[in-house]
Amino acid sequence: MSVSIASVHPVEEDPPTTGGGGGAGGDGGNNEVPTVRMKDLQGMPGTLGGLVLRICQFAFAVVGLCIMATTSDFPSVTAFCYLVAATGLQSLWSLSLAIIDIYALLVRRSLQNSRVVTLFTIGDAITSTLTFAAACASAGITVLIDNDLNGCAQNHCAQFETSTAMAFICWFTAVPSFLLNFWSLASR
């Protein structure tokens, strides 16, 4: 088995200069090295696009949650309870990451640390999967009530459909966040 071993070659550094106008470098004592920042794609954590995605996720999850929670008979259907739980979790996750994005934008910090990106990727995968599964289950129950049982007259079909649609739209805004984080993690 042939394995290559990475080696590090030390590089000689010029001795630091002491202020005055002379010395190696001739920069008058300003030895600041510009920071290197990876090119952040819009939609990744710490970018304006990422913040917009998080705010959209939060807004759609909260709207879907509020619409479903205001109906009186949602607790009688397990899929609707699951939708409330999933959108509640999605809204908390999106709000917390939106706050982190706002902080990163204000202090101009990159959130491309591998541990941070791993955490965001796993969290996005879990919450988006739960939201999608809850939306699918709720859509199935809504179709059952509306088309098969013809029971929309005594149920809140419009609210159920609206809440389910909000959950799907929330999922559509969560998928780009997950894919960009996963791509960033995989390209390291």
ZAMARPA-152865 format. One line per 2 residues: number of its first residue (from 1); their letters; for each residue x, z, y of C-alpha. Coordinates in Angstrom, 2 decimals. Example, Ala and Ser with C-alpha at 12.3 -4.5 7.8 and 13.67 -1.06 7.14 Angstrom:
<numis>
1	as	12.30 7.80 -4.50  13.67 7.14 -1.06
</numis>
This chain:
<numis>
1	ms	0.00 0.00 0.00  1.43 -1.08 3.32
3	vs	0.61 1.17 6.25  1.94 0.72 9.74
5	ia	2.95 3.77 11.71  2.49 3.81 15.42
7	sv	5.50 4.85 17.44  5.77 6.01 20.99
9	hp	8.73 4.95 23.06  9.58 7.26 25.94
11	ve	9.84 5.66 29.35  12.25 6.88 31.98
13	ed	10.48 8.06 35.11  12.01 7.91 38.55
15	pp	12.79 11.35 39.94  10.16 12.54 42.41
17	tt	10.93 12.00 46.06  10.72 14.73 48.63
19	gg	8.50 13.62 51.43  10.75 12.12 54.19
21	gg	10.79 8.35 54.69  13.66 7.65 52.35
23	ga	14.15 7.81 48.65  13.11 5.65 45.78
25	gg	9.71 4.16 46.25  9.66 4.39 50.06
27	dg	6.04 5.49 50.20  6.58 8.47 52.44
29	gn	5.89 11.03 49.71  2.55 9.62 48.61
31	ne	3.02 9.41 44.86  -0.64 9.25 43.90
33	vp	-1.28 6.93 41.01  -4.61 5.14 41.20
35	tv	-6.95 6.22 38.47  -7.84 3.70 35.82
37	rm	-11.52 3.34 35.08  -13.00 1.26 32.32
39	kd	-15.49 -1.31 33.44  -18.85 0.40 33.07
41	lq	-21.75 -1.86 32.25  -24.99 -1.11 34.02
43	gm	-27.13 0.94 31.67  -24.28 3.02 30.31
45	pg	-24.13 6.74 31.10  -22.92 7.51 34.61
47	tl	-24.07 4.19 36.10  -26.98 3.42 38.39
49	gg	-28.53 1.24 35.66  -28.27 4.13 33.21
51	lv	-30.01 6.41 35.68  -32.82 3.89 36.18
53	lr	-33.31 3.63 32.40  -33.42 7.43 32.06
55	ic	-35.93 7.78 34.87  -38.14 5.08 33.31
57	qf	-37.91 6.79 29.91  -38.85 10.09 31.47
59	af	-41.74 8.65 33.49  -43.33 6.74 30.60
61	av	-42.89 9.67 28.21  -44.48 12.12 30.66
63	vg	-47.39 9.78 31.43  -48.06 9.23 27.71
65	lc	-47.77 12.94 27.03  -50.13 13.91 29.85
67	im	-52.75 11.32 28.93  -52.77 12.35 25.27
69	at	-52.68 16.08 26.02  -55.67 15.86 28.37
71	ts	-57.97 14.56 25.64  -59.93 17.28 23.93
73	df	-59.75 15.95 20.38  -56.09 14.94 20.00
75	ps	-55.19 18.10 17.97  -57.54 16.97 15.20
77	vt	-55.29 14.00 14.35  -51.77 14.65 13.10
79	af	-50.39 11.36 14.45  -51.53 12.25 17.95
81	cy	-49.93 15.70 17.69  -46.74 13.97 16.55
83	lv	-46.94 11.65 19.57  -47.25 14.63 21.92
85	aa	-44.25 16.33 20.29  -42.12 13.16 20.28
87	tg	-42.86 12.22 23.88  -42.28 15.83 24.93
89	lq	-38.84 15.76 23.30  -38.11 12.31 24.77
91	sl	-39.05 13.47 28.25  -36.79 16.55 28.03
93	ws	-33.88 14.48 26.69  -34.30 11.77 29.32
95	ls	-34.64 14.27 32.16  -31.51 16.15 31.14
97	la	-29.48 12.93 30.86  -30.87 11.69 34.18
99	ii	-29.60 14.89 35.80  -26.19 14.33 34.19
101	di	-26.20 10.72 35.44  -27.06 11.86 38.96
103	ya	-24.18 14.35 38.87  -21.78 11.70 37.56
105	ll	-22.81 9.28 40.29  -22.50 11.89 43.03
107	vr	-19.00 12.99 42.04  -18.00 9.47 40.92
109	rs	-17.07 10.50 37.39  -17.08 8.25 34.37
111	lq	-18.98 9.48 31.34  -16.98 7.40 28.90
113	ns	-15.44 10.34 27.04  -15.78 9.67 23.30
115	rv	-17.42 13.05 22.62  -19.93 12.58 25.41
117	vt	-20.76 9.04 24.31  -21.13 10.23 20.71
119	lf	-23.54 12.97 21.80  -25.56 10.53 23.92
121	ti	-25.66 7.98 21.09  -26.86 10.46 18.49
123	gd	-29.42 11.95 20.87  -30.72 8.52 21.88
125	ai	-30.95 7.45 18.24  -32.94 10.54 17.27
127	ts	-35.31 10.58 20.23  -35.96 6.83 20.26
129	tl	-36.63 6.81 16.51  -39.06 9.71 16.82
131	tf	-40.82 8.10 19.77  -41.12 4.75 17.98
133	aa	-42.44 6.36 14.79  -44.98 8.42 16.75
135	ac	-46.13 5.37 18.70  -46.55 3.37 15.49
137	as	-48.50 6.16 13.80  -50.73 6.61 16.84
139	ag	-51.30 2.87 17.07  -52.39 2.83 13.43
141	it	-54.87 5.66 13.98  -56.17 4.04 17.16
143	vl	-56.78 0.74 15.34  -58.47 2.65 12.53
145	id	-60.82 4.44 14.94  -61.56 1.34 17.02
147	nd	-61.74 -1.55 14.55  -62.43 -0.03 11.16
149	ln	-64.62 2.98 11.92  -66.20 1.63 15.12
151	gc	-65.96 5.17 16.46  -64.78 4.53 20.00
153	aq	-68.12 5.55 21.45  -67.60 9.21 20.52
155	nh	-63.77 9.24 20.83  -61.31 8.78 23.69
157	ca	-60.05 5.37 22.57  -58.94 4.25 26.02
159	qf	-56.80 7.36 26.47  -55.39 7.06 22.93
161	et	-54.49 3.41 23.50  -52.96 4.09 26.91
163	st	-50.88 6.98 25.63  -49.70 4.90 22.67
165	am	-48.79 2.02 25.00  -46.80 4.41 27.22
167	af	-44.90 5.64 24.15  -44.03 2.06 23.18
169	ic	-42.87 1.27 26.72  -40.80 4.48 26.68
171	wf	-39.22 3.30 23.44  -38.50 -0.13 24.97
173	ta	-36.57 1.59 27.76  -34.77 3.93 25.32
175	vp	-33.43 1.15 23.08  -31.07 -0.35 25.71
177	sf	-29.59 3.09 26.37  -28.96 3.62 22.67
179	ll	-27.52 0.13 22.13  -25.16 0.35 25.10
181	nf	-23.95 3.80 24.04  -23.51 2.66 20.46
183	ws	-21.66 -0.46 21.54  -19.41 1.60 23.81
185	la	-18.71 3.99 20.96  -18.07 1.21 18.45
187	sr	-15.73 -0.70 20.77  -13.24 2.16 21.09
</numis>
